[in-house]
Amino acid sequence: AVRGIALPSGSDKLYSGSADASVRVWDCQSGQ
C-alpha cells in the first residue's frame, strides 16, 4: 500500500513510498 507521494516542482517524476519502506520513481510522461 502506498503511504506517501511526492511530486517535486519542475520535475516530471513522481515518487511513492510504501509500507515496506520501498520508494518507487514514476515517470509522469510514460506512467511507468
mmCIF file as Biopython writes it, N, C-alpha, C and O atoms, coordinates in Angstrom:
data_model
#
loop_
_atom_site.group_PDB
_atom_site.id
_atom_site.type_symbol
_atom_site.label_atom_id
_atom_site.label_alt_id
_atom_site.label_comp_id
_atom_site.label_asym_id
_atom_site.label_entity_id
_atom_site.label_seq_id
_atom_site.pdbx_PDB_ins_code
_atom_site.Cartn_x
_atom_site.Cartn_y
_atom_site.Cartn_z
_atom_site.occupancy
_atom_site.B_iso_or_equiv
_atom_site.auth_seq_id
_atom_site.auth_asym_id
_atom_site.pdbx_PDB_model_num
ATOM 1   N N  . ALA A ? 1  ? 0.840  -1.188 0.000   1.0 0.0 1  A 1 
ATOM 2   C CA . ALA A ? 1  ? 0.000  0.000  0.000   1.0 0.0 1  A 1 
ATOM 3   C C  . ALA A ? 1  ? 0.879  1.243  0.000   1.0 0.0 1  A 1 
ATOM 4   O O  . ALA A ? 1  ? 1.886  1.307  0.705   1.0 0.0 1  A 1 
ATOM 5   N N  . VAL A ? 2  ? 0.495  2.206  -0.782  1.0 0.0 2  A 1 
ATOM 6   C CA . VAL A ? 2  ? 1.239  3.463  -0.851  1.0 0.0 2  A 1 
ATOM 7   C C  . VAL A ? 2  ? 0.976  4.266  0.409   1.0 0.0 2  A 1 
ATOM 8   O O  . VAL A ? 2  ? -0.172 4.454  0.810   1.0 0.0 2  A 1 
ATOM 9   N N  . ARG A ? 3  ? 2.053  4.740  1.033   1.0 0.0 3  A 1 
ATOM 10  C CA . ARG A ? 3  ? 1.942  5.523  2.271   1.0 0.0 3  A 1 
ATOM 11  C C  . ARG A ? 3  ? 2.142  7.012  2.043   1.0 0.0 3  A 1 
ATOM 12  O O  . ARG A ? 3  ? 1.708  7.831  2.853   1.0 0.0 3  A 1 
ATOM 13  N N  . GLY A ? 4  ? 2.796  7.365  0.947   1.0 0.0 4  A 1 
ATOM 14  C CA . GLY A ? 4  ? 3.021  8.778  0.670   1.0 0.0 4  A 1 
ATOM 15  C C  . GLY A ? 4  ? 3.522  8.969  -0.743  1.0 0.0 4  A 1 
ATOM 16  O O  . GLY A ? 4  ? 4.082  8.054  -1.347  1.0 0.0 4  A 1 
ATOM 17  N N  . ILE A ? 5  ? 3.316  10.175 -1.270  1.0 0.0 5  A 1 
ATOM 18  C CA . ILE A ? 5  ? 3.819  10.509 -2.596  1.0 0.0 5  A 1 
ATOM 19  C C  . ILE A ? 5  ? 4.453  11.894 -2.567  1.0 0.0 5  A 1 
ATOM 20  O O  . ILE A ? 5  ? 4.115  12.727 -1.726  1.0 0.0 5  A 1 
ATOM 21  N N  . ALA A ? 6  ? 5.363  12.126 -3.483  1.0 0.0 6  A 1 
ATOM 22  C CA . ALA A ? 6  ? 5.986  13.443 -3.633  1.0 0.0 6  A 1 
ATOM 23  C C  . ALA A ? 6  ? 6.077  13.746 -5.119  1.0 0.0 6  A 1 
ATOM 24  O O  . ALA A ? 6  ? 6.450  12.889 -5.920  1.0 0.0 6  A 1 
ATOM 25  N N  . LEU A ? 7  ? 5.731  14.976 -5.476  1.0 0.0 7  A 1 
ATOM 26  C CA . LEU A ? 7  ? 5.816  15.440 -6.853  1.0 0.0 7  A 1 
ATOM 27  C C  . LEU A ? 7  ? 6.556  16.775 -6.844  1.0 0.0 7  A 1 
ATOM 28  O O  . LEU A ? 7  ? 5.935  17.834 -6.759  1.0 0.0 7  A 1 
ATOM 29  N N  . PRO A ? 8  ? 7.896  16.719 -6.932  1.0 0.0 8  A 1 
ATOM 30  C CA . PRO A ? 8  ? 8.684  17.948 -6.848  1.0 0.0 8  A 1 
ATOM 31  C C  . PRO A ? 8  ? 8.336  18.932 -7.963  1.0 0.0 8  A 1 
ATOM 32  O O  . PRO A ? 8  ? 8.108  18.533 -9.105  1.0 0.0 8  A 1 
ATOM 33  N N  . SER A ? 9  ? 8.299  20.195 -7.629  1.0 0.0 9  A 1 
ATOM 34  C CA . SER A ? 9  ? 8.014  21.257 -8.588  1.0 0.0 9  A 1 
ATOM 35  C C  . SER A ? 9  ? 9.069  21.272 -9.689  1.0 0.0 9  A 1 
ATOM 36  O O  . SER A ? 9  ? 10.266 21.202 -9.410  1.0 0.0 9  A 1 
ATOM 37  N N  . GLY A ? 10 ? 8.627  21.363 -10.923 1.0 0.0 10 A 1 
ATOM 38  C CA . GLY A ? 10 ? 9.551  21.430 -12.042 1.0 0.0 10 A 1 
ATOM 39  C C  . GLY A ? 10 ? 10.110 20.089 -12.468 1.0 0.0 10 A 1 
ATOM 40  O O  . GLY A ? 10 ? 11.001 20.031 -13.315 1.0 0.0 10 A 1 
ATOM 41  N N  . SER A ? 11 ? 9.601  19.010 -11.894 1.0 0.0 11 A 1 
ATOM 42  C CA . SER A ? 11 ? 10.086 17.671 -12.219 1.0 0.0 11 A 1 
ATOM 43  C C  . SER A ? 11 ? 8.991  16.889 -12.930 1.0 0.0 11 A 1 
ATOM 44  O O  . SER A ? 11 ? 7.806  17.122 -12.694 1.0 0.0 11 A 1 
ATOM 45  N N  . ASP A ? 12 ? 9.383  15.960 -13.802 1.0 0.0 12 A 1 
ATOM 46  C CA . ASP A ? 12 ? 8.389  15.088 -14.417 1.0 0.0 12 A 1 
ATOM 47  C C  . ASP A ? 12 ? 8.391  13.712 -13.756 1.0 0.0 12 A 1 
ATOM 48  O O  . ASP A ? 12 ? 7.893  12.740 -14.326 1.0 0.0 12 A 1 
ATOM 49  N N  . LYS A ? 13 ? 8.956  13.636 -12.547 1.0 0.0 13 A 1 
ATOM 50  C CA . LYS A ? 13 ? 8.991  12.387 -11.787 1.0 0.0 13 A 1 
ATOM 51  C C  . LYS A ? 13 ? 8.063  12.472 -10.581 1.0 0.0 13 A 1 
ATOM 52  O O  . LYS A ? 13 ? 7.918  13.530 -9.969  1.0 0.0 13 A 1 
ATOM 53  N N  . LEU A ? 14 ? 7.441  11.356 -10.251 1.0 0.0 14 A 1 
ATOM 54  C CA . LEU A ? 14 ? 6.621  11.243 -9.055  1.0 0.0 14 A 1 
ATOM 55  C C  . LEU A ? 14 ? 7.237  10.141 -8.203  1.0 0.0 14 A 1 
ATOM 56  O O  . LEU A ? 14 ? 7.581  9.077  -8.719  1.0 0.0 14 A 1 
ATOM 57  N N  . TYR A ? 15 ? 7.378  10.385 -6.918  1.0 0.0 15 A 1 
ATOM 58  C CA . TYR A ? 15 ? 7.982  9.423  -6.001  1.0 0.0 15 A 1 
ATOM 59  C C  . TYR A ? 15 ? 6.907  8.892  -5.071  1.0 0.0 15 A 1 
ATOM 60  O O  . TYR A ? 15 ? 6.130  9.665  -4.510  1.0 0.0 15 A 1 
ATOM 61  N N  . SER A ? 16 ? 6.858  7.572  -4.904  1.0 0.0 16 A 1 
ATOM 62  C CA . SER A ? 16 ? 5.888  6.983  -3.983  1.0 0.0 16 A 1 
ATOM 63  C C  . SER A ? 16 ? 6.625  6.102  -2.981  1.0 0.0 16 A 1 
ATOM 64  O O  . SER A ? 16 ? 7.582  5.407  -3.324  1.0 0.0 16 A 1 
ATOM 65  N N  . GLY A ? 17 ? 6.158  6.147  -1.739  1.0 0.0 17 A 1 
ATOM 66  C CA . GLY A ? 17 ? 6.725  5.326  -0.678  1.0 0.0 17 A 1 
ATOM 67  C C  . GLY A ? 17 ? 5.668  4.374  -0.158  1.0 0.0 17 A 1 
ATOM 68  O O  . GLY A ? 17 ? 4.509  4.758  -0.001  1.0 0.0 17 A 1 
ATOM 69  N N  . SER A ? 18 ? 6.057  3.130  0.112   1.0 0.0 18 A 1 
ATOM 70  C CA . SER A ? 18 ? 5.087  2.137  0.559   1.0 0.0 18 A 1 
ATOM 71  C C  . SER A ? 18 ? 5.390  1.659  1.968   1.0 0.0 18 A 1 
ATOM 72  O O  . SER A ? 18 ? 6.425  1.993  2.545   1.0 0.0 18 A 1 
ATOM 73  N N  . ALA A ? 19 ? 4.475  0.875  2.511   1.0 0.0 19 A 1 
ATOM 74  C CA . ALA A ? 19 ? 4.558  0.418  3.892   1.0 0.0 19 A 1 
ATOM 75  C C  . ALA A ? 19 ? 5.789  -0.453 4.141   1.0 0.0 19 A 1 
ATOM 76  O O  . ALA A ? 19 ? 6.261  -0.532 5.276   1.0 0.0 19 A 1 
ATOM 77  N N  . ASP A ? 20 ? 6.318  -1.106 3.109   1.0 0.0 20 A 1 
ATOM 78  C CA . ASP A ? 20 ? 7.512  -1.948 3.292   1.0 0.0 20 A 1 
ATOM 79  C C  . ASP A ? 20 ? 8.802  -1.156 3.115   1.0 0.0 20 A 1 
ATOM 80  O O  . ASP A ? 20 ? 9.873  -1.740 2.947   1.0 0.0 20 A 1 
ATOM 81  N N  . ALA A ? 21 ? 8.705  0.172  3.153   1.0 0.0 21 A 1 
ATOM 82  C CA . ALA A ? 21 ? 9.839  1.101  3.104   1.0 0.0 21 A 1 
ATOM 83  C C  . ALA A ? 21 ? 10.498 1.175  1.731   1.0 0.0 21 A 1 
ATOM 84  O O  . ALA A ? 21 ? 11.617 1.675  1.620   1.0 0.0 21 A 1 
ATOM 85  N N  . SER A ? 22 ? 9.835  0.693  0.689   1.0 0.0 22 A 1 
ATOM 86  C CA . SER A ? 22 ? 10.393 0.849  -0.649  1.0 0.0 22 A 1 
ATOM 87  C C  . SER A ? 22 ? 9.917  2.170  -1.251  1.0 0.0 22 A 1 
ATOM 88  O O  . SER A ? 22 ? 8.808  2.631  -0.984  1.0 0.0 22 A 1 
ATOM 89  N N  . VAL A ? 23 ? 10.778 2.760  -2.062  1.0 0.0 23 A 1 
ATOM 90  C CA . VAL A ? 23 ? 10.457 4.009  -2.748  1.0 0.0 23 A 1 
ATOM 91  C C  . VAL A ? 23 ? 10.511 3.728  -4.239  1.0 0.0 23 A 1 
ATOM 92  O O  . VAL A ? 23 ? 11.469 3.131  -4.731  1.0 0.0 23 A 1 
ATOM 93  N N  . ARG A ? 24 ? 9.493  4.154  -4.948  1.0 0.0 24 A 1 
ATOM 94  C CA . ARG A ? 24 ? 9.464  3.966  -6.393  1.0 0.0 24 A 1 
ATOM 95  C C  . ARG A ? 24 ? 9.421  5.324  -7.068  1.0 0.0 24 A 1 
ATOM 96  O O  . ARG A ? 24 ? 8.804  6.267  -6.571  1.0 0.0 24 A 1 
ATOM 97  N N  . VAL A ? 25 ? 10.089 5.405  -8.210  1.0 0.0 25 A 1 
ATOM 98  C CA . VAL A ? 25 ? 10.120 6.629  -9.005  1.0 0.0 25 A 1 
ATOM 99  C C  . VAL A ? 25 ? 9.323  6.361  -10.276 1.0 0.0 25 A 1 
ATOM 100 O O  . VAL A ? 25 ? 9.589  5.400  -10.999 1.0 0.0 25 A 1 
ATOM 101 N N  . TRP A ? 26 ? 8.354  7.213  -10.536 1.0 0.0 26 A 1 
ATOM 102 C CA . TRP A ? 26 ? 7.486  7.068  -11.700 1.0 0.0 26 A 1 
ATOM 103 C C  . TRP A ? 26 ? 7.746  8.206  -12.672 1.0 0.0 26 A 1 
ATOM 104 O O  . TRP A ? 26 ? 7.930  9.351  -12.261 1.0 0.0 26 A 1 
ATOM 105 N N  . ASP A ? 27 ? 7.761  7.893  -13.942 1.0 0.0 27 A 1 
ATOM 106 C CA . ASP A ? 27 ? 7.883  8.897  -14.991 1.0 0.0 27 A 1 
ATOM 107 C C  . ASP A ? 27 ? 6.474  9.342  -15.371 1.0 0.0 27 A 1 
ATOM 108 O O  . ASP A ? 27 ? 5.676  8.530  -15.840 1.0 0.0 27 A 1 
ATOM 109 N N  . CYS A ? 28 ? 6.163  10.609 -15.177 1.0 0.0 28 A 1 
ATOM 110 C CA . CYS A ? 28 ? 4.807  11.114 -15.432 1.0 0.0 28 A 1 
ATOM 111 C C  . CYS A ? 28 ? 4.453  11.087 -16.915 1.0 0.0 28 A 1 
ATOM 112 O O  . CYS A ? 28 ? 3.271  11.061 -17.259 1.0 0.0 28 A 1 
ATOM 113 N N  . GLN A ? 29 ? 5.443  11.091 -17.793 1.0 0.0 29 A 1 
ATOM 114 C CA . GLN A ? 29 ? 5.165  11.059 -19.228 1.0 0.0 29 A 1 
ATOM 115 C C  . GLN A ? 29 ? 4.731  9.665  -19.681 1.0 0.0 29 A 1 
ATOM 116 O O  . GLN A ? 29 ? 3.798  9.529  -20.473 1.0 0.0 29 A 1 
ATOM 117 N N  . SER A ? 30 ? 5.411  8.629  -19.177 1.0 0.0 30 A 1 
ATOM 118 C CA . SER A ? 30 ? 5.119  7.260  -19.621 1.0 0.0 30 A 1 
ATOM 119 C C  . SER A ? 30 ? 4.205  6.511  -18.658 1.0 0.0 30 A 1 
ATOM 120 O O  . SER A ? 30 ? 3.599  5.507  -19.033 1.0 0.0 30 A 1 
ATOM 121 N N  . GLY A ? 31 ? 4.099  6.992  -17.414 1.0 0.0 31 A 1 
ATOM 122 C CA . GLY A ? 31 ? 3.287  6.294  -16.421 1.0 0.0 31 A 1 
ATOM 123 C C  . GLY A ? 31 ? 3.984  5.095  -15.811 1.0 0.0 31 A 1 
ATOM 124 O O  . GLY A ? 31 ? 3.361  4.324  -15.081 1.0 0.0 31 A 1 
ATOM 125 N N  . GLN A ? 32 ? 5.253  4.927  -16.094 1.0 0.0 32 A 1 
ATOM 126 C CA . GLN A ? 32 ? 5.997  3.776  -15.571 1.0 0.0 32 A 1 
ATOM 127 C C  . GLN A ? 32 ? 7.039  4.220  -14.569 1.0 0.0 32 A 1 
ATOM 128 O O  . GLN A ? 32 ? 7.763  3.388  -14.022 1.0 0.0 32 A 1 
#
